[in-house]
């Protein structure tokens, strides 16, 4: 999946709370899905990209983050995708409403309860389960088999079919996965190199170095203003996050918890690792987690973590970091593009570097990657006349971005120094898990040789913008730190080649007890971890483990192991 897509959506998926940009709803209340078929309804246009004649109208709802920009005169209702879908497929789109990422899950849940749903719309895993149970969405099995292009089937069925499996219930395909299959959620360390020089330290080689750097950034006046007003490590109330999370911190202690807080968290994407007895065990209750929490508490007591982290979201933590008050964060591949790029572009003295995770001991570090399991899905209202239209729009998106007729204008458009991420306007998106790693390695080779002739159109954009950065255009810095030598995707390639991933063994749909207990168990965990970090006795972790097991955790673990046994018996 192209990295620009990740830029546009990753902030919302990690609960960054991007509320800086918000369109007004296009109507005072969401419209219902199309009425039941009538005699005058258009016949289904046969073929993956066949045009409806006469045209059809489909309704949807959208969310946006602060990184989305439109060209003059364009918006969610008028852009390259809305125009070309109408021209090429005969599909006219109507956005019932558009809200920012933080508001989207709640607003959609209200519509779900009211039964006031558009023709197609995006959901998270918890919402998908509820809609399946309520019988509100269409079975896409038949239309997928009949209308999906070869390119679409390759995308949906990559990575051993995990994406399609998780989107299926009782053997029926109930949703189209929008992400998953990849490793781009694995984390790295982003550090202010200019601050390292100021405090006289080198990039970290182990977790003790990370601790020392964080303390120095908080106490040794790295910004040179004579005040104690900086923090060493970024953190917010999500705890686990592609930006400002501490996933990578835990990984350094061979711990692999992942159960984000925040209002958009589902509590359903739990990590289970195989134990010495061959059984799957919940990663978040293992002893190594307690050790890492103790180290975070040490940093908090030393003033290296913002004391208000428990009440701020990702957007706010980004604002604090980019205002020059934080010198280090763990994060995923998208961090150079958001939120760091504008900071670097506007201040020539700022120098953020990206580094691999480090270990607390002599054992190799592994980065948790839970990204193989989708978190975002597109579904079709059961009342919609044209469930196949979702498949056809996905066929179109993949064809113009990855197929023989690919056109970079559907991915990005550049006007002067401004790059518009046009792919983000598409009502349904897809991709391939290896695209960015492959493009990144190709760009590195092209930069070394000076010959970009073998690059894909998208990779050529990366190559050109890296050269612009190296020529003095700091606005293109994020391309350098995302695709060039030593960049985020280069480090991800090194993780891949060195087998440095820790992988969630549970790739199934949420179990019954997960669905019923997820929210309560998530809150129990996030609240306990937050209290421990801010000074509560480390022994509280042991009580948390007992409570987690008693309040549904043991039942979940049994269900997960039953799933695992059944999967491996097949």
HUJO-V165096 format. One record per pair of residues at least 24 apart in sequence whose C-alpha atoms are under 8 Angstrom apart, sorted by the first residue. I is the first residue (numbers start at 1). J is the second residue. If there is no record, write none. Layout:
BEGIN
i=I j=J
i=I j=J
END
This chain:
BEGIN
i=1 j=179
i=1 j=430
i=1 j=431
i=1 j=432
i=1 j=433
i=1 j=434
i=1 j=435
i=1 j=436
i=2 j=431
i=2 j=432
i=2 j=435
i=2 j=436
i=3 j=334
i=3 j=436
i=4 j=411
i=4 j=421
i=4 j=423
i=5 j=421
i=5 j=423
i=5 j=424
i=6 j=334
i=7 j=67
i=7 j=334
i=7 j=337
i=7 j=338
i=8 j=65
i=8 j=67
i=8 j=68
i=8 j=421
i=8 j=424
i=9 j=65
i=9 j=424
i=10 j=242
i=10 j=334
i=11 j=65
i=11 j=242
i=11 j=243
i=11 j=338
i=12 j=65
i=12 j=101
i=12 j=102
i=13 j=375
i=14 j=238
i=14 j=241
i=14 j=242
i=14 j=243
i=14 j=314
i=15 j=101
i=15 j=102
i=15 j=238
i=15 j=241
i=15 j=262
i=15 j=263
i=15 j=264
i=15 j=265
i=15 j=313
i=15 j=314
i=16 j=102
i=16 j=243
i=16 j=313
i=16 j=314
i=16 j=315
i=17 j=65
i=17 j=100
i=17 j=101
i=17 j=102
i=17 j=313
i=17 j=314
i=17 j=315
i=18 j=64
i=18 j=65
i=18 j=66
i=18 j=100
i=18 j=101
i=18 j=102
i=18 j=314
i=18 j=315
i=19 j=65
i=19 j=66
i=19 j=100
i=19 j=101
i=19 j=102
i=19 j=315
i=20 j=65
i=20 j=66
i=21 j=64
i=21 j=65
i=21 j=66
i=21 j=68
i=21 j=100
i=22 j=64
i=22 j=65
i=22 j=66
i=22 j=98
i=22 j=99
i=22 j=100
i=23 j=98
i=23 j=99
i=23 j=100
i=24 j=97
i=24 j=98
i=24 j=99
i=25 j=96
i=25 j=97
i=25 j=98
i=25 j=99
i=26 j=95
i=26 j=96
i=26 j=97
i=26 j=98
i=27 j=96
i=27 j=97
i=29 j=96
i=29 j=97
i=30 j=96
i=30 j=97
i=30 j=111
i=30 j=116
i=30 j=117
i=30 j=118
i=31 j=59
i=31 j=96
i=31 j=116
i=31 j=117
i=31 j=118
i=32 j=116
i=32 j=117
i=32 j=118
i=32 j=119
i=33 j=58
i=33 j=59
i=33 j=116
i=33 j=117
i=33 j=118
i=33 j=119
i=33 j=381
i=33 j=383
i=33 j=384
i=34 j=58
i=34 j=59
i=34 j=118
i=34 j=119
i=34 j=383
i=34 j=384
i=34 j=385
i=35 j=383
i=35 j=384
i=35 j=385
i=36 j=383
i=36 j=384
i=36 j=385
i=37 j=385
i=44 j=386
i=46 j=147
i=47 j=147
i=48 j=147
i=48 j=148
i=48 j=149
i=48 j=391
i=48 j=392
i=48 j=395
i=49 j=89
i=49 j=392
i=49 j=395
i=49 j=396
i=50 j=89
i=51 j=88
i=51 j=89
i=51 j=90
i=52 j=89
i=52 j=90
i=52 j=91
i=53 j=90
i=54 j=90
i=55 j=86
i=55 j=89
i=55 j=90
i=55 j=91
i=55 j=92
i=56 j=90
i=56 j=91
i=56 j=92
i=57 j=91
i=57 j=92
i=57 j=93
i=57 j=94
i=58 j=91
i=58 j=92
i=58 j=93
i=58 j=94
i=58 j=118
i=58 j=119
i=58 j=120
i=59 j=93
i=59 j=94
i=59 j=95
i=59 j=96
i=59 j=118
i=59 j=119
i=59 j=120
i=60 j=93
i=60 j=94
i=60 j=95
i=60 j=96
i=60 j=97
i=60 j=118
i=60 j=119
i=60 j=120
i=60 j=121
i=61 j=95
i=61 j=96
i=61 j=97
i=61 j=98
i=61 j=118
i=61 j=120
i=61 j=121
i=61 j=122
i=62 j=95
i=62 j=97
i=62 j=98
i=62 j=99
i=62 j=104
i=62 j=121
i=62 j=122
i=62 j=427
i=63 j=98
i=63 j=99
i=63 j=100
i=63 j=101
i=63 j=104
i=64 j=98
i=64 j=99
i=64 j=100
i=64 j=101
i=65 j=100
i=65 j=101
i=67 j=338
i=68 j=420
i=68 j=421
i=68 j=424
i=69 j=420
i=69 j=421
i=70 j=420
i=71 j=420
i=76 j=425
i=79 j=425
i=80 j=410
i=80 j=422
i=80 j=425
i=81 j=410
i=81 j=425
i=81 j=426
i=81 j=427
i=82 j=426
i=85 j=393
i=102 j=263
i=102 j=264
i=105 j=264
i=117 j=381
i=118 j=381
i=119 j=380
i=119 j=381
i=119 j=383
i=119 j=384
i=120 j=378
i=120 j=379
i=120 j=380
i=120 j=381
i=120 j=390
i=121 j=378
i=121 j=379
i=121 j=380
i=122 j=376
i=122 j=377
i=122 j=378
i=122 j=379
i=123 j=376
i=123 j=377
i=123 j=378
i=123 j=379
i=124 j=266
i=124 j=375
i=124 j=376
i=124 j=377
i=125 j=266
i=125 j=268
i=125 j=375
i=125 j=376
i=125 j=377
i=126 j=266
i=126 j=268
i=126 j=515
i=128 j=175
i=128 j=377
i=128 j=379
i=129 j=510
i=129 j=515
i=132 j=169
i=132 j=174
i=135 j=382
i=136 j=381
i=136 j=382
i=137 j=174
i=137 j=379
i=137 j=380
i=137 j=381
i=137 j=382
i=137 j=383
i=138 j=174
i=138 j=379
i=138 j=380
i=138 j=381
i=138 j=382
i=138 j=383
i=138 j=387
i=139 j=172
i=139 j=173
i=139 j=174
i=139 j=175
i=139 j=382
i=140 j=172
i=140 j=173
i=140 j=174
i=140 j=175
i=140 j=387
i=140 j=388
i=141 j=172
i=141 j=173
i=141 j=174
i=143 j=387
i=143 j=388
i=143 j=391
i=144 j=388
i=144 j=391
i=147 j=388
i=147 j=391
i=147 j=392
i=148 j=391
i=148 j=392
i=148 j=395
i=149 j=395
i=151 j=395
i=151 j=398
i=151 j=399
i=151 j=403
i=152 j=394
i=152 j=395
i=152 j=398
i=155 j=430
i=155 j=431
i=155 j=432
i=158 j=432
i=159 j=372
i=162 j=372
i=162 j=373
i=162 j=507
i=163 j=372
i=163 j=373
i=163 j=374
i=165 j=508
i=166 j=373
i=166 j=374
i=166 j=507
i=166 j=508
i=166 j=509
i=167 j=377
i=167 j=509
i=174 j=379
i=175 j=377
i=175 j=378
i=175 j=379
i=175 j=380
i=176 j=377
i=176 j=378
i=176 j=379
i=177 j=374
i=177 j=375
i=177 j=376
i=177 j=377
i=177 j=378
i=177 j=430
i=178 j=374
i=178 j=375
i=178 j=376
i=178 j=377
i=178 j=378
i=178 j=428
i=178 j=429
i=178 j=430
i=179 j=373
i=179 j=374
i=179 j=375
i=179 j=376
i=179 j=377
i=179 j=430
i=179 j=431
i=180 j=371
i=180 j=372
i=180 j=373
i=180 j=374
i=180 j=375
i=180 j=433
i=181 j=371
i=181 j=372
i=181 j=373
i=181 j=374
i=181 j=432
i=181 j=433
i=182 j=371
i=182 j=372
i=182 j=433
i=182 j=434
i=183 j=369
i=183 j=370
i=183 j=371
i=183 j=372
i=183 j=433
i=183 j=492
i=184 j=332
i=184 j=333
i=184 j=369
i=184 j=371
i=184 j=492
i=185 j=242
i=185 j=332
i=185 j=333
i=185 j=369
i=185 j=370
i=185 j=371
i=186 j=248
i=186 j=331
i=186 j=332
i=186 j=333
i=186 j=367
i=186 j=368
i=186 j=369
i=186 j=370
i=186 j=371
i=186 j=492
i=186 j=501
i=187 j=242
i=187 j=247
i=187 j=248
i=187 j=330
i=187 j=331
i=187 j=332
i=187 j=333
i=187 j=356
i=187 j=357
i=187 j=367
i=187 j=368
i=188 j=248
i=188 j=330
i=188 j=331
i=188 j=332
i=188 j=333
i=188 j=354
i=188 j=355
i=188 j=356
i=188 j=357
i=188 j=488
i=189 j=248
i=189 j=328
i=189 j=329
i=189 j=330
i=189 j=331
i=189 j=354
i=189 j=355
i=189 j=356
i=189 j=357
i=190 j=328
i=190 j=329
i=190 j=330
i=190 j=331
i=190 j=352
i=190 j=353
i=190 j=354
i=190 j=355
i=191 j=327
i=191 j=328
i=191 j=329
i=191 j=352
i=191 j=353
i=191 j=354
i=191 j=355
i=192 j=327
i=192 j=328
i=192 j=350
i=192 j=351
i=192 j=352
i=192 j=353
i=193 j=351
i=193 j=352
i=193 j=353
i=194 j=349
i=194 j=350
i=194 j=351
i=194 j=352
i=195 j=222
i=195 j=223
i=195 j=327
i=196 j=222
i=198 j=222
i=203 j=355
i=204 j=358
i=205 j=358
i=205 j=359
i=206 j=358
i=206 j=359
i=206 j=360
i=206 j=361
i=207 j=252
i=207 j=253
i=207 j=358
i=207 j=359
i=207 j=360
i=207 j=361
i=208 j=360
i=211 j=299
i=214 j=299
i=214 j=304
i=214 j=327
i=214 j=328
i=215 j=299
i=215 j=302
i=215 j=303
i=215 j=304
i=217 j=304
i=217 j=326
i=217 j=327
i=218 j=303
i=218 j=304
i=219 j=303
i=219 j=304
i=223 j=324
i=229 j=325
i=230 j=304
i=230 j=324
i=230 j=325
i=230 j=326
i=230 j=327
i=231 j=303
i=231 j=304
i=231 j=305
i=231 j=306
i=231 j=325
i=231 j=326
i=231 j=327
i=232 j=304
i=232 j=305
i=232 j=326
i=232 j=327
i=232 j=328
i=233 j=304
i=233 j=305
i=233 j=306
i=233 j=326
i=233 j=327
i=233 j=328
i=233 j=329
i=234 j=305
i=234 j=306
i=234 j=317
i=234 j=321
i=234 j=326
i=234 j=327
i=234 j=328
i=234 j=329
i=234 j=330
i=235 j=305
i=235 j=306
i=235 j=309
i=235 j=317
i=235 j=329
i=236 j=309
i=236 j=310
i=236 j=311
i=236 j=312
i=236 j=313
i=236 j=314
i=236 j=317
i=237 j=261
i=237 j=262
i=237 j=309
i=237 j=310
i=237 j=311
i=237 j=312
i=237 j=313
i=237 j=314
i=238 j=262
i=238 j=313
i=238 j=314
i=239 j=526
i=241 j=331
i=242 j=330
i=242 j=331
i=242 j=332
i=242 j=334
i=242 j=335
i=243 j=314
i=243 j=329
i=243 j=330
i=243 j=331
i=243 j=332
i=243 j=335
i=244 j=314
i=244 j=317
i=244 j=318
i=244 j=329
i=244 j=330
i=244 j=331
i=245 j=329
i=245 j=330
i=245 j=331
i=246 j=330
i=247 j=330
i=247 j=368
i=248 j=330
i=248 j=331
i=248 j=357
i=248 j=367
i=248 j=368
i=249 j=292
i=249 j=330
i=250 j=289
i=250 j=292
i=251 j=357
i=251 j=359
i=251 j=365
i=251 j=366
i=251 j=367
i=251 j=368
i=252 j=357
i=252 j=358
i=252 j=359
i=252 j=360
i=252 j=365
i=252 j=366
i=253 j=288
i=253 j=289
i=253 j=291
i=253 j=292
i=253 j=359
i=253 j=360
i=253 j=361
i=253 j=365
i=254 j=288
i=254 j=359
i=254 j=365
i=254 j=366
i=255 j=283
i=255 j=284
i=255 j=286
i=255 j=288
i=255 j=289
i=255 j=292
i=256 j=283
i=256 j=284
i=256 j=289
i=256 j=368
i=256 j=502
i=257 j=283
i=257 j=284
i=257 j=285
i=257 j=289
i=258 j=283
i=258 j=284
i=259 j=522
i=259 j=525
i=259 j=526
i=260 j=522
i=260 j=526
i=261 j=522
i=261 j=523
i=261 j=526
i=262 j=313
i=266 j=518
i=266 j=519
i=267 j=518
i=267 j=519
i=267 j=521
i=267 j=522
i=268 j=510
i=268 j=514
i=268 j=515
i=268 j=518
i=269 j=510
i=270 j=506
i=271 j=370
i=271 j=504
i=271 j=505
i=271 j=506
i=272 j=504
i=272 j=505
i=272 j=506
i=273 j=503
i=273 j=504
i=273 j=505
i=273 j=506
i=274 j=505
i=279 j=561
i=280 j=505
i=280 j=557
i=280 j=560
i=280 j=561
i=281 j=557
i=282 j=557
i=285 j=545
i=290 j=538
i=290 j=541
i=293 j=529
i=293 j=532
i=293 j=533
i=293 j=538
i=294 j=532
i=294 j=533
i=294 j=538
i=296 j=533
i=297 j=532
i=297 j=533
i=297 j=534
i=297 j=535
i=298 j=533
i=300 j=533
i=300 j=534
i=300 j=535
i=301 j=534
i=301 j=535
i=307 j=534
i=310 j=530
i=332 j=488
i=333 j=482
i=333 j=488
i=333 j=489
i=334 j=482
i=336 j=477
i=336 j=478
i=336 j=479
i=336 j=481
i=336 j=482
i=337 j=478
i=337 j=479
i=337 j=482
i=340 j=478
i=341 j=475
i=341 j=476
i=341 j=477
i=341 j=478
i=342 j=475
i=344 j=474
i=344 j=475
i=344 j=477
i=345 j=473
i=345 j=474
i=345 j=475
i=345 j=476
i=345 j=477
i=346 j=474
i=348 j=474
i=353 j=481
i=354 j=481
i=354 j=486
i=354 j=487
i=354 j=488
i=355 j=486
i=355 j=491
i=356 j=491
i=364 j=500
i=365 j=500
i=366 j=500
i=366 j=501
i=366 j=502
i=367 j=495
i=367 j=500
i=367 j=501
i=367 j=502
i=368 j=501
i=368 j=502
i=368 j=503
i=368 j=504
i=369 j=501
i=369 j=502
i=369 j=503
i=369 j=504
i=370 j=503
i=370 j=504
i=372 j=507
i=373 j=507
i=378 j=428
i=390 j=428
i=393 j=427
i=393 j=428
i=394 j=428
i=394 j=429
i=394 j=430
i=397 j=426
i=397 j=428
i=397 j=429
i=397 j=430
i=398 j=429
i=398 j=430
i=398 j=431
i=402 j=431
i=407 j=457
i=408 j=457
i=408 j=458
i=411 j=458
i=417 j=475
i=436 j=489
i=437 j=489
i=437 j=490
i=437 j=492
i=437 j=493
i=439 j=483
i=440 j=482
i=440 j=483
i=440 j=484
i=440 j=489
i=440 j=490
i=441 j=483
i=441 j=490
i=443 j=483
i=443 j=484
i=444 j=483
i=444 j=484
i=444 j=485
i=506 j=560
i=506 j=564
i=508 j=563
i=511 j=556
i=511 j=559
i=511 j=560
i=513 j=552
i=513 j=555
i=513 j=556
i=514 j=556
i=517 j=551
i=517 j=552
i=521 j=548
i=521 j=551
i=521 j=552
i=521 j=553
i=524 j=548
END
